[in-house]
Amino acid sequence: MKSQLKSLMIATVAAIGVAAATPAVQAMQKNIVETAVEAGKFTTLAKALGAAGLVDTLKGKGPFTVFAPTDEAFAKLPEGTVETLLKPENKDKLTAILTYHVVPGEVKAADVVKLQEAATVNGEKVKVKADGGSVMINDAKVTATDIAASNGVIHVIDKVILPPKS
């Protein structure tokens, strides 16, 4: 009887431990897209990723580093720009812009500040400037760093960065 009671207590404590750890484990299992959507301030980015056909890519293995513009950042673009970019006939241009926000590999904030530039997935480079406590990616300020996802990391920026014109 004592043995059965002891086994039951051990099983109960183990179950409580697993139940308590489950939300943290699930949070780390969210990919970049799921993490951004859950944050609630990247709805325009999520729509754009869908229109460009990049959702599955950014849900993939990675790792990726995403410089993610917020909804407020997209709102700073000239009126009608986002709507125009979301049209099917502008998919290539939208894809070029979005892939300019993605760096292959996982580059954490501690590493970003050591860089002067970074090669993006679209083949162009972004300028990186660390000055005191702030970091700029081209002319966008990094406002939050090291948001962990299962397949990389997100750094939040306050502007949409545009690739150089060809």
Backbone as CSV, one residue per row, in Angstrom:
resi,resn,N_x,N_y,N_z,CA_x,CA_y,CA_z,C_x,C_y,C_z
1,MET,0.813,-1.193,0.000,0.000,0.000,0.000,0.860,1.262,0.000
2,LYS,1.898,1.259,0.881,2.796,2.408,0.938,3.475,2.613,-0.418
3,SER,3.877,1.525,-1.038,4.547,1.577,-2.325,3.639,2.167,-3.393
4,GLN,2.367,1.757,-3.390,1.416,2.290,-4.369,1.160,3.778,-4.132
5,LEU,1.040,4.182,-2.865,0.814,5.585,-2.521,2.014,6.430,-2.955
6,LYS,3.198,5.909,-2.686,4.417,6.625,-3.076,4.475,6.773,-4.594
7,SER,4.157,5.732,-5.329,4.150,5.775,-6.795,3.124,6.780,-7.310
8,LEU,1.951,6.798,-6.675,0.907,7.740,-7.061,1.351,9.177,-6.823
9,MET,1.999,9.431,-5.688,2.480,10.783,-5.372,3.546,11.217,-6.377
10,ILE,4.460,10.327,-6.699,5.513,10.644,-7.672,4.892,10.958,-9.033
11,ALA,3.923,10.140,-9.440,3.257,10.367,-10.724,2.516,11.699,-10.730
12,THR,1.871,12.060,-9.616,1.138,13.329,-9.516,2.098,14.507,-9.608
13,VAL,3.202,14.463,-8.862,4.195,15.542,-8.902,4.768,15.671,-10.315
14,ALA,5.054,14.562,-10.960,5.586,14.583,-12.328,4.575,15.195,-13.287
15,ALA,3.305,14.833,-13.133,2.259,15.373,-14.017,2.111,16.870,-13.828
16,ILE,2.182,17.335,-12.576,2.096,18.776,-12.309,3.285,19.492,-12.944
17,GLY,4.456,18.918,-12.818,5.651,19.517,-13.420,5.536,19.613,-14.929
18,VAL,5.048,18.565,-15.580,4.875,18.571,-17.035,3.825,19.599,-17.432
19,ALA,2.718,19.646,-16.696,1.657,20.604,-17.014,2.154,22.036,-16.862
20,ALA,2.955,22.303,-15.839,3.477,23.649,-15.614,4.472,24.038,-16.699
21,ALA,5.233,23.102,-17.196,6.252,23.397,-18.200,5.683,23.495,-19.610
22,THR,4.522,22.950,-19.839,3.965,22.869,-21.180,3.832,24.228,-21.883
23,PRO,3.290,25.301,-21.261,3.190,26.578,-21.969,4.552,27.113,-22.422
24,ALA,5.570,26.976,-21.572,6.893,27.464,-21.954,7.446,26.659,-23.121
25,VAL,7.245,25.366,-23.077,7.723,24.512,-24.167,6.984,24.859,-25.452
26,GLN,5.665,25.034,-25.346,4.891,25.375,-26.535,5.315,26.728,-27.100
27,ALA,5.633,27.699,-26.224,6.050,29.018,-26.694,7.327,28.911,-27.515
28,MET,8.253,28.091,-27.071,9.507,27.937,-27.806,9.307,27.167,-29.104
29,GLN,8.210,26.436,-29.217,7.965,25.668,-30.418,7.299,26.496,-31.508
30,LYS,6.904,27.716,-31.223,6.266,28.559,-32.233,7.329,29.076,-33.197
31,ASN,7.023,28.999,-34.485,7.977,29.488,-35.478,7.875,31.010,-35.593
32,ILE,8.669,31.573,-36.477,8.715,33.031,-36.626,7.348,33.607,-36.978
33,VAL,6.642,32.997,-37.899,5.331,33.515,-38.319,4.340,33.451,-37.158
34,GLU,4.273,32.309,-36.493,3.340,32.154,-35.373,3.665,33.128,-34.241
35,THR,4.943,33.322,-33.968,5.367,34.242,-32.917,4.959,35.673,-33.257
36,ALA,5.167,36.067,-34.506,4.801,37.423,-34.936,3.291,37.633,-34.882
37,VAL,2.540,36.657,-35.371,1.074,36.776,-35.375,0.554,36.869,-33.941
38,GLU,1.095,36.042,-33.055,0.643,36.037,-31.667,0.931,37.372,-30.973
39,ALA,1.990,38.059,-31.371,2.341,39.341,-30.753,1.268,40.403,-30.990
40,GLY,0.532,40.292,-32.108,-0.580,41.185,-32.366,-0.239,42.520,-32.993
41,LYS,1.035,42.809,-33.214,1.393,44.098,-33.815,2.073,43.948,-35.180
42,PHE,1.896,42.761,-35.758,2.490,42.483,-37.063,1.446,41.977,-38.059
43,THR,0.216,42.462,-37.983,-0.842,41.962,-38.867,-0.566,42.324,-40.327
44,THR,-0.037,43.509,-40.567,0.281,43.903,-41.947,1.412,43.042,-42.491
45,LEU,2.419,42.795,-41.679,3.523,41.925,-42.090,2.999,40.530,-42.409
46,ALA,2.114,40.009,-41.565,1.555,38.674,-41.804,0.779,38.631,-43.119
47,LYS,-0.032,39.666,-43.403,-0.772,39.731,-44.670,0.193,39.767,-45.851
48,ALA,1.251,40.560,-45.704,2.230,40.692,-46.782,2.958,39.372,-47.024
49,LEU,3.319,38.681,-45.953,3.975,37.377,-46.109,3.068,36.405,-46.839
50,GLY,1.778,36.454,-46.534,0.809,35.599,-47.216,0.701,35.945,-48.686
51,ALA,0.607,37.242,-48.998,0.482,37.685,-50.391,1.728,37.347,-51.202
52,ALA,2.884,37.334,-50.545,4.141,37.032,-51.240,4.426,35.531,-51.295
53,GLY,3.623,34.738,-50.603,3.859,33.294,-50.586,5.048,32.898,-49.733
54,LEU,5.357,33.689,-48.704,6.535,33.426,-47.881,6.223,32.809,-46.519
55,VAL,4.954,32.601,-46.223,4.589,32.061,-44.911,5.238,30.702,-44.676
56,ASP,5.097,29.786,-45.617,5.670,28.452,-45.432,7.189,28.496,-45.299
57,THR,7.826,29.394,-46.033,9.279,29.529,-45.941,9.681,29.929,-44.527
58,LEU,9.005,30.943,-43.974,9.364,31.419,-42.639,8.814,30.533,-41.523
59,LYS,8.012,29.555,-41.885,7.617,28.530,-40.926,8.582,27.352,-41.006
60,GLY,9.473,27.385,-41.991,10.398,26.286,-42.249,11.514,26.194,-41.236
61,LYS,12.447,25.314,-41.544,13.514,24.944,-40.616,14.376,26.131,-40.176
62,GLY,14.764,26.992,-41.108,15.627,28.119,-40.743,17.033,27.652,-40.415
63,PRO,17.718,28.353,-39.554,17.243,29.502,-38.794,17.246,30.784,-39.629
64,PHE,16.387,31.713,-39.207,16.262,33.012,-39.850,16.361,34.114,-38.799
65,THR,16.830,35.262,-39.226,16.744,36.479,-38.426,15.852,37.416,-39.210
66,VAL,14.769,37.871,-38.574,13.814,38.746,-39.249,13.813,40.104,-38.567
67,PHE,14.034,41.144,-39.359,13.869,42.514,-38.904,12.420,42.869,-39.244
68,ALA,11.547,42.767,-38.247,10.107,42.820,-38.466,9.533,44.215,-38.239
69,PRO,9.011,44.828,-39.312,8.336,46.115,-39.130,6.950,45.908,-38.513
70,THR,6.607,46.770,-37.581,5.297,46.707,-36.931,4.226,47.270,-37.870
71,ASP,2.978,47.139,-37.445,1.875,47.756,-38.197,2.088,49.267,-38.300
72,GLU,2.584,49.889,-37.226,2.867,51.331,-37.243,3.943,51.665,-38.286
73,ALA,4.920,50.784,-38.441,5.972,51.004,-39.438,5.386,50.978,-40.849
74,PHE,4.509,50.022,-41.106,3.864,49.960,-42.421,2.985,51.184,-42.659
75,ALA,2.371,51.698,-41.596,1.499,52.873,-41.718,2.274,54.136,-42.103
76,LYS,3.591,54.133,-41.885,4.427,55.288,-42.251,4.693,55.368,-43.753
77,LEU,4.422,54.282,-44.477,4.607,54.300,-45.933,3.565,55.235,-46.547
78,PRO,3.854,55.781,-47.717,2.862,56.648,-48.366,1.519,55.943,-48.525
79,GLU,0.448,56.702,-48.405,-0.903,56.151,-48.490,-1.092,55.327,-49.765
80,GLY,-1.654,54.153,-49.597,-1.935,53.269,-50.725,-0.805,52.317,-51.070
81,THR,0.374,52.518,-50.493,1.531,51.679,-50.829,1.302,50.215,-50.453
82,VAL,0.847,49.988,-49.246,0.645,48.616,-48.790,-0.398,47.913,-49.654
83,GLU,-1.510,48.591,-49.897,-2.580,48.004,-50.709,-2.070,47.653,-52.110
84,THR,-1.260,48.541,-52.676,-0.700,48.297,-54.005,0.241,47.096,-53.994
85,LEU,1.093,47.025,-52.979,2.042,45.915,-52.887,1.354,44.567,-52.685
86,LEU,0.191,44.575,-52.045,-0.515,43.324,-51.775,-1.232,42.753,-52.997
87,LYS,-1.288,43.520,-54.083,-1.944,43.027,-55.302,-1.089,41.934,-55.946
88,PRO,-1.746,40.913,-56.506,-1.006,39.798,-57.111,0.028,40.223,-58.156
89,GLU,-0.274,41.247,-58.925,0.670,41.676,-59.962,1.944,42.304,-59.387
90,ASN,1.966,42.593,-58.084,3.152,43.186,-57.447,3.873,42.202,-56.522
91,LYS,3.571,40.919,-56.705,4.144,39.893,-55.835,5.676,39.910,-55.842
92,ASP,6.298,40.065,-57.006,7.765,40.060,-57.080,8.367,41.221,-56.291
93,LYS,7.779,42.397,-56.422,8.278,43.575,-55.705,8.089,43.389,-54.198
94,LEU,6.922,42.880,-53.799,6.651,42.630,-52.387,7.625,41.595,-51.829
95,THR,7.865,40.542,-52.585,8.801,39.507,-52.156,10.205,40.087,-51.968
96,ALA,10.625,40.947,-52.890,11.948,41.578,-52.784,12.047,42.415,-51.507
97,ILE,10.985,43.146,-51.200,10.989,43.983,-49.996,11.020,43.111,-48.743
98,LEU,10.173,42.112,-48.692,10.100,41.269,-47.493,11.375,40.461,-47.273
99,THR,11.953,39.924,-48.336,13.182,39.137,-48.164,14.376,40.023,-47.823
100,TYR,14.234,41.332,-48.035,15.255,42.295,-47.615,15.248,42.465,-46.091
101,HIS,14.208,41.999,-45.436,14.093,42.061,-43.985,14.563,40.771,-43.308
102,VAL,15.042,39.804,-44.087,15.408,38.493,-43.542,16.885,38.209,-43.814
103,VAL,17.574,37.817,-42.758,18.974,37.419,-42.852,19.043,35.927,-42.554
104,PRO,19.737,35.157,-43.398,19.859,33.729,-43.095,20.677,33.520,-41.816
105,GLY,20.300,32.526,-41.048,20.985,32.253,-39.787,20.344,33.003,-38.640
106,GLU,20.791,32.707,-37.450,20.253,33.368,-36.259,21.278,34.375,-35.764
107,VAL,20.938,35.645,-35.864,21.831,36.724,-35.444,21.185,37.427,-34.254
108,LYS,21.693,37.162,-33.073,21.161,37.767,-31.855,21.680,39.197,-31.705
109,ALA,21.049,39.953,-30.821,21.397,41.362,-30.622,22.878,41.546,-30.296
110,ALA,23.422,40.668,-29.486,24.837,40.770,-29.118,25.740,40.657,-30.345
111,ASP,25.281,39.920,-31.372,26.056,39.768,-32.603,25.789,40.907,-33.576
112,VAL,24.543,41.391,-33.615,24.169,42.470,-34.542,25.037,43.703,-34.301
113,VAL,25.265,44.033,-33.031,26.018,45.254,-32.725,27.477,45.176,-33.181
114,LYS,27.958,43.998,-33.495,29.340,43.833,-33.969,29.453,43.960,-35.485
115,LEU,28.306,44.051,-36.168,28.291,44.073,-37.629,28.210,45.491,-38.177
116,GLN,28.688,45.648,-39.404,28.501,46.899,-40.132,27.489,46.716,-41.256
117,GLU,27.322,45.471,-41.668,26.328,45.134,-42.694,25.981,43.659,-42.567
118,ALA,24.866,43.301,-43.189,24.436,41.902,-43.182,23.793,41.581,-44.524
119,ALA,24.126,40.430,-45.072,23.543,39.983,-46.338,22.143,39.441,-46.078
120,THR,21.182,39.901,-46.864,19.798,39.463,-46.692,19.483,38.321,-47.648
121,VAL,18.322,37.712,-47.436,17.887,36.606,-48.276,17.688,37.056,-49.725
122,ASN,17.347,38.330,-49.949,17.123,38.768,-51.333,18.422,39.084,-52.074
123,GLY,19.565,38.922,-51.403,20.853,39.111,-52.057,21.481,40.470,-51.824
124,GLU,20.725,41.427,-51.352,21.250,42.757,-51.037,21.702,42.798,-49.582
125,LYS,22.487,43.801,-49.239,22.963,43.955,-47.866,22.256,45.118,-47.185
126,VAL,22.034,44.968,-45.885,21.532,46.057,-45.066,22.711,46.614,-44.278
127,LYS,22.660,47.925,-44.027,23.679,48.556,-43.192,23.256,48.412,-41.745
128,VAL,24.237,48.130,-40.890,23.984,47.991,-39.460,24.850,49.024,-38.745
129,LYS,24.201,49.822,-37.893,24.944,50.837,-37.153,24.527,50.793,-35.692
130,ALA,25.483,50.471,-34.830,25.241,50.478,-33.391,25.879,51.734,-32.819
131,ASP,25.077,52.496,-32.090,25.568,53.734,-31.504,25.006,53.847,-30.100
132,GLY,25.863,53.613,-29.130,25.394,53.633,-27.747,24.407,52.511,-27.522
133,GLY,23.206,52.865,-27.076,22.196,51.864,-26.796,21.241,51.604,-27.930
134,SER,21.471,52.234,-29.094,20.538,52.011,-30.199,21.221,51.350,-31.387
135,VAL,20.403,50.632,-32.146,20.891,49.961,-33.354,19.979,50.365,-34.500
136,MET,20.591,50.684,-35.623,19.850,51.039,-36.834,20.126,49.984,-37.899
137,ILE,19.073,49.597,-38.590,19.181,48.739,-39.767,18.767,49.652,-40.918
138,ASN,19.741,50.054,-41.732,19.542,51.134,-42.705,19.028,52.344,-41.926
139,ASP,17.822,52.822,-42.241,17.298,53.987,-41.513,16.173,53.612,-40.545
140,ALA,16.087,52.347,-40.202,15.074,51.870,-39.256,15.722,51.592,-37.902
141,LYS,15.063,52.043,-36.858,15.565,51.814,-35.505,15.048,50.483,-34.979
142,VAL,15.937,49.714,-34.375,15.549,48.461,-33.739,14.950,48.823,-32.380
143,THR,13.685,48.426,-32.174,12.975,48.805,-30.948,12.821,47.657,-29.957
144,ALA,13.009,46.431,-30.405,12.973,45.256,-29.529,13.839,44.183,-30.173
145,THR,14.520,43.416,-29.338,15.464,42.428,-29.870,15.230,41.043,-29.285
146,ASP,15.811,40.081,-29.990,15.917,38.700,-29.510,14.586,38.071,-29.110
147,ILE,13.560,38.281,-29.922,12.298,37.586,-29.698,12.481,36.189,-30.287
148,ALA,12.552,35.215,-29.403,12.916,33.858,-29.806,11.760,33.135,-30.472
149,ALA,12.101,32.375,-31.488,11.164,31.480,-32.168,11.884,30.150,-32.362
150,SER,11.129,29.127,-32.701,11.733,27.805,-32.851,12.699,27.740,-34.027
151,ASN,12.552,28.647,-34.992,13.399,28.604,-36.189,14.158,29.910,-36.427
152,GLY,14.413,30.645,-35.345,15.200,31.856,-35.500,14.860,32.901,-34.465
153,VAL,15.080,34.150,-34.866,14.914,35.265,-33.941,14.321,36.458,-34.684
154,ILE,13.536,37.253,-33.955,12.918,38.456,-34.511,13.479,39.671,-33.786
155,HIS,13.824,40.697,-34.568,14.160,42.010,-34.034,13.123,42.967,-34.619
156,VAL,12.492,43.745,-33.788,11.432,44.656,-34.225,12.048,45.976,-34.687
157,ILE,11.571,46.473,-35.848,12.046,47.758,-36.355,10.870,48.712,-36.562
158,ASP,11.198,50.026,-36.564,10.137,51.038,-36.606,9.834,51.565,-38.019
159,LYS,10.480,51.027,-39.039,10.249,51.423,-40.414,10.354,50.211,-41.334
160,VAL,9.693,50.275,-42.449,9.878,49.274,-43.502,11.143,49.682,-44.246
161,ILE,12.085,48.763,-44.382,13.311,49.078,-45.121,13.153,48.606,-46.562
162,LEU,13.627,49.413,-47.459,13.460,49.113,-48.880,14.809,48.778,-49.505
163,PRO,14.841,47.727,-50.322,16.103,47.361,-50.971,16.533,48.448,-51.959
164,PRO,17.847,48.530,-52.207,18.310,49.522,-53.180,17.675,49.285,-54.550
165,LYS,17.415,50.343,-55.245,16.825,50.209,-56.586,17.870,49.676,-57.543
166,SER,17.474,48.759,-58.391,18.406,48.154,-59.358,18.609,49.087,-60.532
